[in-house]
Amino acid sequence: MTGANTSTLSAGAGARYSERALLAHLLRRAGFGATPAELDTYCAWGYDAAVAWLLHPEAQPDLDEDIIERYYIDWKESRNIEGALTETVYRMNGNAGVKPLQEKIALFWHGVFATGLAKVLHEKTMLNQIDMLRQYGLGSFRELLARLARDPAMIFWLDNNFNHKDAINENWGRELLELFAMGVGRDGKENYTEADVQEAARAFTGWTIDDDNVASIPYGKTPWLFRYDAGDHDDGVKTFLGETGNFNGDDIINIICRQPATARFVSRHLYNFFVADDVPVPAWQNTPPADPAAIALLEAEYFRSGYDIRAMLRTLFTADFFKSETARFARVKSPAEVVVGTLHLVGDFKFPRAGVMDTALECRYMNQDLLNPPSVEGWHTGKEWIDSGSMVERINFVADELANPTHRGVRSIVDRLLASSSSLPAAGIVDGCLELLGCIVLREANRDALIAQAARALDAGAGSETVILNALRMIGSTREYQFA
């Protein structure tokens, strides 16, 4: 993306940022942040046009897989978890400026429909699941659940290949209700019963994977495929959530999608991921939403649109509760957001060069082992991302990347600041860096400390470029940079 330089480098937050700050906020949530040049373009478009562009990633070209395969041979079959994780991070970074919401929605659903290689042990099948989330994650929630129910990685992860008409296995049926679609309860009441879990399990008997498709090829295992075994399906009458019939798995999904509890569940997840950190999912039964009016608005759009996630996100991104300044920097960045957002900003690893795996593994070191969540509950978000070890990894990674002038994104920031004035004052350097990094707002004490540090360096004779690079490093080390 290209555009004219519409940036101003005047001091003072608020008025200094205005529309640019709102668009930077949108791109942190609907993507992985934006470079200064991308924000120039979004500002030229206007907010509503930027939202419309983000919501239709299918109009943009895909990454060139031939180039990936040529320069990163492990990608083709992803023979180990590290290779699969690397492809995932590379795709997020490569698409961060082209179709950011597609990658962000896949990351979102990966956290909701948590499936892990620790059990699946089939990397390509896991990557196929992520591709499915990319393709269907912005569409109908009903179709997404139907695709998930047929996903070989999920079937194996939750043992539905061991769910037989004469010996049901409840794992998939239980988690579909508890963690994937409805939640245990809302407003202090339960959303379903144990009998509903068992009836759901009966309906999904015969939904299995192709056990014969286990051959290996020279560079890895062939992906598993979904198979429906009609002879192993329970054709009996079932009663589920108050409805009775000869239900199959698709019928169960249709009934689930009609429930008010499902609208609440999807809405709270979207709010937690795109607006502000919420309490963990198990607490939702007895903990009301932080913003009931916002959740009610999303619930209404869920039903009005026929369960359409794109429509719900359009409502969310254009709502006052999202645009509000109080919603900005109200979420702790996940490790993937820290790593991919920083790489996108500095312009590194847009091409699969050596070292991409080491950098991708930073997500793991920050406690988000992509494709391998700790349990079917996924990762707990918000402040639970942060501990003493992960915080050190976060700060060191960001500070090192932002202070590296060989990165084209860093070079661009330095050059833009130097071009704005032949002798920038300390406040101009700090405020200019904050704006070009995405209109970051620091606590006043932190901003004052950075300005004082920059002033001392300038007074001691340090060159402007050196002071700018140090300011970028220090901003990357702040608490505020860890929030989206």
VMD Tcl script that draws the C-alpha trace (Angstrom):
set ca {
  {0.00 0.00 0.00}
  {1.25 3.46 -0.83}
  {0.02 6.97 -0.25}
  {0.98 10.57 0.30}
  {2.62 11.65 3.55}
  {-0.29 13.02 5.55}
  {1.47 12.61 8.87}
  {2.05 15.56 11.18}
  {4.78 15.47 13.79}
  {3.52 18.07 16.22}
  {3.54 17.49 19.97}
  {0.58 16.61 22.19}
  {-1.60 13.47 22.08}
  {-5.32 13.60 21.26}
  {-5.60 16.43 18.74}
  {-2.26 15.39 17.30}
  {-3.60 11.93 16.38}
  {-7.36 12.25 15.71}
  {-8.41 10.23 12.62}
  {-4.97 8.71 12.19}
  {-5.06 7.38 15.73}
  {-8.51 5.86 15.16}
  {-7.28 4.08 12.04}
  {-4.17 2.87 13.86}
  {-6.49 1.45 16.54}
  {-8.61 -0.27 13.89}
  {-5.55 -1.88 12.30}
  {-4.18 -3.12 15.62}
  {-7.47 -4.92 16.22}
  {-8.48 -5.95 12.70}
  {-4.89 -6.80 11.79}
  {-1.40 -6.61 13.18}
  {-0.92 -2.85 13.08}
  {0.04 -0.69 10.13}
  {3.18 0.92 8.80}
  {3.30 4.74 8.47}
  {2.82 4.46 4.70}
  {-0.22 2.18 5.16}
  {-1.75 4.63 7.63}
  {-1.22 7.40 5.07}
  {-3.32 5.40 2.63}
  {-6.04 4.57 5.15}
  {-6.26 8.25 6.09}
  {-6.74 9.11 2.42}
  {-9.51 6.52 2.15}
  {-11.33 7.42 5.36}
  {-12.47 5.15 8.20}
  {-15.55 3.58 6.61}
  {-13.69 2.71 3.40}
  {-10.88 1.15 5.44}
  {-13.39 -1.02 7.31}
  {-14.97 -2.14 4.04}
  {-11.56 -3.04 2.60}
  {-10.59 -5.04 5.69}
  {-13.84 -7.01 5.69}
  {-13.27 -8.36 2.17}
  {-9.82 -9.99 2.13}
  {-10.95 -12.39 -0.60}
  {-10.50 -9.53 -3.08}
  {-6.74 -9.45 -2.42}
  {-4.14 -11.85 -3.85}
  {-2.80 -14.79 -1.89}
  {0.83 -15.28 -0.96}
  {2.96 -16.83 -3.70}
  {3.41 -20.38 -2.38}
  {5.96 -21.23 -5.08}
  {8.30 -18.64 -3.61}
  {7.79 -20.00 -0.10}
  {8.52 -23.55 -1.22}
  {11.61 -22.53 -3.15}
  {13.26 -20.67 -0.28}
  {11.84 -22.54 2.71}
  {11.70 -26.21 1.74}
  {10.33 -27.40 5.09}
  {7.12 -25.51 4.35}
  {5.78 -27.95 1.76}
  {4.93 -30.78 4.09}
  {5.70 -29.13 7.44}
  {7.22 -32.26 8.88}
  {7.46 -30.97 12.45}
  {5.67 -28.55 14.74}
  {8.38 -25.93 14.34}
  {7.95 -25.97 10.56}
  {4.17 -25.70 10.88}
  {4.45 -22.87 13.40}
  {6.88 -21.07 11.11}
  {4.52 -21.27 8.15}
  {1.69 -19.91 10.29}
  {3.71 -16.91 11.49}
  {5.14 -16.29 8.02}
  {1.66 -16.22 6.50}
  {0.37 -13.84 9.16}
  {3.30 -11.50 8.57}
  {3.18 -11.82 4.79}
  {-0.53 -11.00 4.71}
  {-0.43 -8.32 7.42}
  {-0.50 -5.54 4.83}
  {-2.61 -7.29 2.19}
  {-5.42 -9.18 3.94}
  {-4.82 -8.59 7.65}
  {-8.31 -9.46 8.87}
  {-8.20 -12.87 7.21}
  {-5.13 -13.76 9.26}
  {-6.51 -12.13 12.40}
  {-9.81 -14.02 12.19}
  {-7.94 -17.31 11.71}
  {-5.91 -16.54 14.84}
  {-9.13 -15.67 16.66}
  {-10.88 -18.93 15.79}
  {-7.72 -20.94 16.49}
  {-7.96 -19.65 20.05}
  {-11.67 -20.49 20.30}
  {-11.56 -23.89 18.54}
  {-8.28 -24.81 20.22}
  {-6.71 -27.87 18.56}
  {-3.20 -29.04 19.39}
  {-0.36 -30.88 17.71}
  {0.63 -32.38 21.05}
  {-2.11 -34.93 20.40}
  {-2.87 -34.63 16.69}
  {0.79 -35.13 15.66}
  {-0.10 -34.43 12.05}
  {1.22 -31.05 11.00}
  {-0.28 -30.75 7.52}
  {-3.70 -31.71 8.83}
  {-3.40 -28.96 11.45}
  {-2.36 -26.43 8.82}
  {-5.38 -27.46 6.74}
  {-7.56 -26.56 9.72}
  {-6.02 -23.08 9.88}
  {-6.63 -22.70 6.14}
  {-10.26 -23.62 6.74}
  {-10.50 -20.91 9.43}
  {-9.02 -18.39 6.99}
  {-11.53 -19.34 4.30}
  {-14.70 -19.54 6.38}
  {-13.90 -17.49 9.48}
  {-15.66 -14.35 8.25}
  {-18.74 -16.11 6.92}
  {-21.70 -17.92 8.46}
  {-21.09 -19.25 11.96}
  {-23.34 -22.19 11.10}
  {-21.19 -23.13 8.10}
  {-18.03 -22.65 10.15}
  {-19.28 -25.10 12.78}
  {-20.28 -27.56 10.05}
  {-16.78 -27.35 8.56}
  {-15.23 -27.71 12.00}
  {-17.28 -30.83 12.71}
  {-15.84 -32.38 9.52}
  {-12.29 -31.19 10.16}
  {-9.97 -34.22 10.55}
  {-7.72 -32.50 13.09}
  {-10.70 -31.65 15.29}
  {-12.22 -35.11 14.90}
  {-9.00 -36.70 16.09}
  {-8.34 -34.04 18.76}
  {-11.71 -34.69 20.43}
  {-11.97 -38.41 19.68}
  {-15.01 -38.36 17.42}
  {-13.33 -41.12 15.38}
  {-14.01 -43.21 18.50}
  {-17.65 -42.11 18.72}
  {-19.73 -45.13 17.66}
  {-23.46 -45.78 17.64}
  {-23.07 -48.62 20.13}
  {-20.48 -46.83 22.29}
  {-20.68 -43.06 22.17}
  {-17.76 -40.80 22.99}
  {-18.93 -37.47 24.40}
  {-15.76 -35.41 23.94}
  {-16.72 -33.61 20.74}
  {-20.36 -33.16 21.70}
  {-19.41 -31.74 25.08}
  {-16.81 -29.28 23.84}
  {-19.03 -28.18 20.95}
  {-21.51 -26.98 23.56}
  {-19.17 -25.92 26.35}
  {-16.27 -24.23 24.57}
  {-17.05 -23.85 20.87}
  {-20.60 -22.58 20.51}
  {-22.67 -21.91 23.65}
  {-20.70 -21.90 26.87}
  {-21.75 -23.54 30.12}
  {-24.26 -20.86 30.95}
  {-25.25 -17.21 30.99}
  {-26.98 -14.92 33.47}
  {-26.43 -17.51 36.19}
  {-28.29 -20.25 34.33}
  {-27.08 -23.38 32.56}
  {-27.28 -23.50 28.77}
  {-27.62 -27.27 28.39}
  {-27.81 -30.55 30.30}
  {-25.76 -33.72 30.39}
  {-28.54 -35.36 28.39}
  {-28.03 -32.73 25.67}
  {-24.33 -33.62 25.54}
  {-25.14 -37.30 25.09}
  {-27.76 -36.66 22.42}
  {-25.32 -34.43 20.52}
  {-22.73 -37.21 20.68}
  {-25.26 -39.68 19.26}
  {-25.99 -37.33 16.37}
  {-22.30 -37.15 15.43}
  {-21.68 -40.90 15.39}
  {-20.20 -42.00 12.09}
  {-18.40 -38.67 11.56}
  {-14.84 -39.94 11.37}
  {-11.58 -39.76 9.42}
  {-10.24 -41.95 6.65}
  {-8.18 -44.47 8.60}
  {-6.75 -45.90 5.40}
  {-5.16 -42.58 4.43}
  {-2.05 -43.00 6.61}
  {0.67 -43.40 3.98}
  {3.78 -41.25 4.14}
  {5.41 -39.62 1.16}
  {9.08 -38.64 0.97}
  {8.54 -35.24 2.60}
  {5.85 -35.99 5.15}
  {2.48 -37.61 5.83}
  {-0.54 -37.29 3.58}
  {-3.33 -35.22 5.16}
  {-6.24 -37.00 6.80}
  {-9.67 -36.75 5.18}
  {-13.18 -36.63 6.61}
  {-15.29 -39.75 6.11}
  {-18.93 -40.36 6.98}
  {-19.66 -43.96 8.00}
  {-23.41 -44.39 7.58}
  {-23.27 -47.85 9.10}
  {-21.88 -46.42 12.35}
  {-24.39 -43.57 12.66}
  {-27.14 -43.70 15.30}
  {-30.39 -43.21 13.37}
  {-32.58 -43.17 16.45}
  {-34.78 -40.31 17.61}
  {-32.97 -37.74 19.77}
  {-34.09 -34.88 22.01}
  {-31.69 -31.96 22.06}
  {-32.22 -28.54 23.65}
  {-35.95 -29.18 23.78}
  {-36.33 -30.32 20.16}
  {-36.99 -33.92 19.09}
  {-36.23 -35.67 15.82}
  {-34.01 -38.09 13.96}
  {-31.13 -35.63 14.18}
  {-27.71 -35.85 12.56}
  {-24.72 -33.60 13.24}
  {-25.91 -30.82 10.92}
  {-29.28 -30.76 12.68}
  {-27.53 -30.33 16.02}
  {-25.52 -27.41 14.63}
  {-28.69 -25.79 13.24}
  {-30.37 -26.02 16.64}
  {-27.30 -24.64 18.41}
  {-27.11 -21.64 16.09}
  {-30.72 -20.68 16.90}
  {-30.00 -20.35 20.63}
  {-29.72 -16.95 22.37}
  {-26.84 -18.48 24.32}
  {-24.92 -18.93 21.08}
  {-25.43 -15.30 20.12}
  {-24.12 -14.28 23.55}
  {-21.17 -16.67 23.30}
  {-20.02 -15.47 19.88}
  {-20.56 -11.83 20.80}
  {-18.52 -12.04 23.99}
  {-15.69 -13.78 22.17}
  {-15.63 -11.09 19.48}
  {-15.69 -8.37 22.13}
  {-12.88 -10.00 24.12}
  {-10.65 -10.38 21.05}
  {-11.40 -7.18 19.15}
  {-12.43 -4.68 21.84}
  {-11.27 -5.27 25.42}
  {-10.03 -8.09 27.62}
  {-12.76 -10.03 29.40}
  {-12.73 -12.69 32.11}
  {-11.97 -16.30 31.02}
  {-14.79 -18.20 29.31}
  {-15.56 -20.52 32.28}
  {-16.53 -17.43 34.31}
  {-19.07 -16.16 31.76}
  {-22.00 -18.06 33.29}
  {-21.93 -15.95 36.44}
  {-20.07 -12.84 35.24}
  {-22.03 -10.33 33.17}
  {-20.40 -8.64 30.17}
  {-18.32 -5.54 30.87}
  {-20.43 -3.65 28.31}
  {-23.93 -5.21 28.16}
  {-25.15 -2.71 25.55}
  {-22.29 -3.60 23.19}
  {-22.96 -7.32 23.59}
  {-26.69 -6.79 23.00}
  {-25.90 -4.90 19.78}
  {-23.72 -7.77 18.54}
  {-26.31 -10.37 19.56}
  {-28.97 -8.56 17.56}
  {-26.71 -8.46 14.50}
  {-25.96 -12.18 14.90}
  {-29.64 -12.99 14.37}
  {-30.41 -10.17 11.94}
  {-27.62 -11.25 9.58}
  {-28.27 -14.99 9.79}
  {-25.24 -15.71 12.00}
  {-22.83 -13.79 9.73}
  {-19.48 -13.01 11.37}
  {-18.54 -10.37 8.77}
  {-21.74 -8.46 9.53}
  {-21.09 -8.68 13.27}
  {-17.58 -7.31 12.80}
  {-18.86 -4.49 10.61}
  {-21.22 -3.57 13.44}
  {-18.39 -3.83 15.95}
  {-15.81 -1.79 14.02}
  {-18.28 1.03 13.29}
  {-19.78 1.20 16.79}
  {-19.04 4.03 19.20}
  {-17.88 1.56 21.86}
  {-15.09 0.41 19.51}
  {-14.11 3.88 18.32}
  {-14.04 5.30 21.83}
  {-10.66 6.38 23.16}
  {-11.29 4.22 26.23}
  {-11.27 1.13 24.01}
  {-7.79 1.90 22.68}
  {-4.93 0.02 24.29}
  {-7.50 -1.94 26.34}
  {-6.16 -5.36 25.35}
  {-2.86 -7.04 26.17}
  {-1.31 -8.13 22.89}
  {-1.02 -11.87 22.41}
  {2.51 -13.12 21.63}
  {1.48 -13.59 17.99}
  {0.37 -9.96 17.87}
  {3.64 -8.82 19.41}
  {5.81 -10.83 17.03}
  {3.83 -10.35 13.80}
  {2.93 -6.74 14.54}
  {6.57 -5.84 15.15}
  {7.82 -7.75 12.11}
  {5.23 -6.03 9.93}
  {6.13 -2.61 11.26}
  {9.87 -3.06 10.66}
  {9.33 -4.84 7.34}
  {11.29 -7.98 8.18}
  {10.68 -11.53 6.93}
  {8.31 -10.51 4.17}
  {10.43 -12.94 2.15}
  {11.30 -16.46 3.45}
  {14.97 -15.92 4.15}
  {17.17 -17.78 6.61}
  {16.26 -17.19 10.25}
  {12.50 -17.15 9.78}
  {12.06 -20.22 12.01}
  {14.08 -18.76 14.88}
  {12.00 -15.59 14.76}
  {8.68 -17.43 14.50}
  {9.57 -19.44 17.60}
  {9.53 -16.21 19.60}
  {5.77 -16.78 19.93}
  {6.51 -19.99 21.81}
  {9.05 -18.30 24.06}
  {6.39 -15.71 24.95}
  {3.98 -18.54 25.92}
  {1.86 -18.89 22.79}
  {2.87 -22.11 21.10}
  {0.77 -21.69 17.96}
  {-0.93 -24.88 16.72}
  {-0.31 -26.34 20.17}
  {-2.55 -24.63 22.76}
  {-2.28 -25.87 26.36}
  {-5.74 -27.48 26.33}
  {-9.05 -27.55 24.50}
  {-9.85 -24.37 26.45}
  {-7.19 -22.53 24.48}
  {-5.05 -19.74 25.87}
  {-6.21 -17.50 28.68}
  {-5.82 -13.96 27.42}
  {-5.39 -10.51 28.94}
  {-3.03 -10.18 31.86}
  {-2.47 -13.93 31.89}
  {-0.23 -13.50 28.84}
  {2.26 -11.73 31.09}
  {4.70 -13.22 33.56}
  {8.28 -12.31 34.43}
  {9.78 -14.65 31.81}
  {7.47 -13.78 28.92}
  {7.76 -10.06 29.65}
  {11.54 -10.21 29.28}
  {11.14 -12.03 25.95}
  {8.59 -9.49 24.74}
  {10.68 -6.46 25.62}
  {13.95 -7.84 24.28}
  {12.40 -8.93 21.00}
  {10.63 -5.64 20.31}
  {13.51 -3.44 21.44}
  {16.01 -5.29 19.25}
  {13.78 -5.11 16.18}
  {12.82 -1.44 16.52}
  {16.42 -0.32 17.04}
  {17.79 -2.09 13.96}
  {18.33 0.51 11.20}
  {18.90 -2.20 8.58}
  {15.17 -3.01 8.69}
  {13.46 -1.09 5.92}
  {10.56 -0.13 8.18}
  {12.89 1.30 10.81}
  {14.88 3.06 8.11}
  {11.67 4.60 6.78}
  {10.68 5.92 10.22}
  {14.14 7.44 10.78}
  {14.19 9.03 7.34}
  {10.70 10.50 7.73}
  {11.64 12.08 11.02}
  {14.93 13.44 9.72}
  {13.18 14.86 6.65}
  {10.66 16.72 8.81}
  {13.37 18.91 10.35}
  {17.13 19.28 10.22}
  {17.27 19.61 14.02}
  {14.40 17.93 15.80}
  {13.95 18.78 19.48}
  {13.77 15.98 22.03}
  {9.96 16.22 22.29}
  {9.67 16.17 18.50}
  {11.73 12.99 18.30}
  {9.72 11.15 20.96}
  {6.31 12.30 19.73}
  {7.28 11.61 16.11}
  {8.34 8.07 17.00}
  {5.13 7.49 18.94}
  {3.02 8.60 16.00}
  {4.89 6.63 13.37}
  {4.77 3.49 15.52}
  {0.97 3.65 15.40}
  {-0.07 6.68 17.45}
  {0.97 5.08 20.73}
  {-0.10 7.01 23.83}
  {2.28 6.82 26.80}
  {1.55 7.72 30.36}
  {2.72 11.26 30.90}
  {5.51 10.21 33.25}
  {6.89 7.76 30.70}
  {6.71 10.30 27.87}
  {8.45 12.92 30.02}
  {11.19 10.44 30.94}
  {11.84 9.58 27.28}
  {11.94 13.26 26.30}
  {14.40 13.99 29.11}
  {16.59 11.08 28.02}
  {16.54 12.27 24.40}
  {17.39 15.84 25.50}
  {20.38 14.63 27.49}
  {21.65 12.66 24.50}
  {21.25 15.65 22.17}
  {22.98 17.95 24.66}
  {25.87 15.46 24.84}
  {26.32 15.72 21.08}
  {24.56 12.53 19.91}
  {23.31 12.64 16.34}
  {19.58 12.80 15.62}
  {19.53 9.32 14.06}
  {21.14 7.78 17.13}
  {18.63 9.51 19.39}
  {15.71 8.40 17.20}
  {16.85 4.77 17.25}
  {17.22 4.85 21.01}
  {13.77 6.42 21.36}
  {12.30 3.61 19.23}
  {14.06 1.03 21.41}
  {12.79 2.61 24.61}
  {9.21 2.92 23.33}
  {9.32 -0.77 22.41}
  {10.37 -1.47 26.00}
  {7.41 0.35 27.54}
  {4.38 -1.20 29.14}
  {2.16 0.65 26.67}
  {3.65 -1.06 23.62}
  {2.40 -4.39 24.99}
  {-1.21 -3.24 24.61}
  {-3.27 -3.18 21.42}
}
mol new
graphics top color blue
foreach p $ca { graphics top sphere $p radius 0.5 }
foreach p [lrange $ca 0 end-1] q [lrange $ca 1 end] { graphics top cylinder $p $q radius 0.2 }
display resetview
